[in-house]
C-alpha cells in the first residue's frame, strides 16, 4: 500500500461520519446493542466488536490500522506509553522458570523490567553485546522463550543484524521483539525481516508533536489476539481516543518530518564531526560509525537523534557547554518539532541515584524541525565555552 494512502486515507470510512475529512473522536466509555442476539454476538470476539473502550474504540481502531500498515504487520495494538507496549510484548511471551536474551544496553525502563521485575516471577535474563549475532546464539538456553532487540538503541546506537537474529530465533523456537523507536517504520521495517513483534514509543516520531504519550505494538493476527485477550485487556494500559486522534493528526506529516529530521540531523552531525571541541560523533549513518554498513543495509534513514563526546577534561566544562547552549531545550525524549539536548553530566551526583553507565562528556542531541544552520550557530556558541 502506498504511504500516502496509509497516512491520509486507510481506515477512514468517511461515509460513516458525514464525510468529515478528519475522523471524529469517539469519546465514549460504553457501546450499546439493539438486541440480545447482537449483544451476545459481540462477546464472541471483543477484538472485532465495540463493547467497551478499554477493548476496542473506533478512533483507536483507525490508528491501529495505519500503524500496522506502516510496519507491514497484520495488526497493531496501542498503549498509554511505550513501556505499556514493551511490557505487554514481554509478559505475553515469558513464563515462570523461563529465560530471556536481551541486548546489553536497551532503554533503561526495559532493562528495569527484565532485570528487576521479572526475577520476582522466576524469569531470568542474560544481557549480551548484540553487535555480534554469535553472542546472542551462545546466550540462548533450552528454556529461552524471548529474544529482545533494540536496533539501534537510543543513546549509543548499537545495531543488531536483524535478519540474522530473526533467523536464529526462529530456528530455536524463540519469539523476537524489537524496539523500533529510533528509526520508526518510515526508515526501518523489522517485521518483513523476520521479527515477530515490533514495539515503539509512539510518543516520538509517530505522534511527532510532543503532546501525546503512546506505545505501539505491531505483530501478526495470532500474536495480537493473544496479547489483546491477555495483557492488553487485563492490565488496561490503553490509549484514550482523544490521544489516538492526535496521533492520527501527527501521522499526516510523518514523511515530511522524518525526511527533515534525517537531513538536518546529518548536517549537524557532520558539522560536529569536524569541530575541535568534539572528540567523537555517534551517528549510524556517518561513515565513521563502526556499524555504518549494517545501518545502510537495514535502515533507509536515521531521523534526528545522535550523540557526541565533548573533548573536555572536567565535568564543569561540560556543564559550561549546557549552560551556554541556546536553541536547544534540555530534556529527555525526542521525535517532536523541537530540538533537544540530553546532558549525561546531569545524572552525576544525584542523591540516591547510581552513577550512570554513560560518561559525563556524552551529549545526546535530537535535531527537530528548526533550520539546521540556526541550530549549528547555537552549538558553536556553546562549544566556545568548553
Phi, psi and omega in degrees: 000138182293143181304319181297324178295316181297310188288329189248345186222328187303131177082354185261088180277079191298333178296342180276347180222059169062025179060029175294140179295316179261136180293148179288159173269111179278080185275073182222145176272332193229157176229144184253170182229147184272349180204163178295322179297319178295319178300311182297318181297322181299324183281356173283340181202087184291337178293333184257357183234158177262111181240310186207138189291350172294335181260297187221122180234138185299320179293317178296324182296324177298314179299317180301317180299316182295316182293319177299315181296321179299322181273359185057041178252165179280331183205166178214149171237147180238146189231171182285350176198164176300321179290336172298317179291315180300312183297319180295316180297319181288308186296331179290345188233023173233164177211161180304133183085000182272180187218143179239141169251130183223148174298154193283342182230062177281179173308140190302322182283333171296316179297322178297320177301313184284321187274322187253327187269308185298327178301338177296341182242020173078026178246125181254159180226138171251124178263130185226159173286105185280001178294336176247118181300330179300327178295321179293316181299318180295332184278341181291130180247175179298331182261012178287127179244346188217136171244120183252121183242156174214102190225112349285165171281178191253021178228308178242356163069030173296143180249161166243153173285101191296314182296319180294318180293319180296318179295317178300312182296320181295320178296330182264003179071033183250135177283138179252135173236133179229126174281113184253023184297322186298310186273332188069161178292349176291324184252348180204132180234094185289334184296316174297342176275358175112359180287142182281316184223132168250144176236154181220147156277097180292350173304330188280239188296327187296317173278306168078005183235010175057035179226008178221136169258125190206145172240152183226140175228124181239137184193192177277169186295323181296313180292321179299317179294319178302314182288320179301312183284347179252265188294323184294306182285326184287317185270338170072022181276061190272161174271126178294152182300325179296319177294323177298320179295321177295322179292322175300316175302317181296323181296335182306325185253016185305312183299314181296316182293318182294318179295318180297313181297319180298310183294316180292321179299315178295321180298315180290321179298319179294322176300313182294326181298334180262008184269135182294340179271004181247126182280318185195144177247134178250101178218122187301336183251022165267136179304337179285347182288133186302329181251032184304315183294320178294320178300316179296327181288323188262332188243143177267353179183179187230359183068206187246011186258127175202172181231162171210160178255126174290141172276085185222149183257346182221148179302327182294336176289322175295319179298324177296324177301310183291323182291344179246011182272117175252163175075358171239143174265139176277114186192164171274183176069185177188180172099356179267196181282339190262143177278143189227155171231130176255112184271110179300324183297337180293339183271001177270145176063033172269121182304132177080001181247136179295152176298129184290158179286333182281139181292152185295339182268009176279135176237123172258126179248143166242123179263114183271222188261002179289168177294127185296325179294325177295321177292320179299322177298320177295319178294320180301317179295319181290319181294335178294342181264003180273000000 
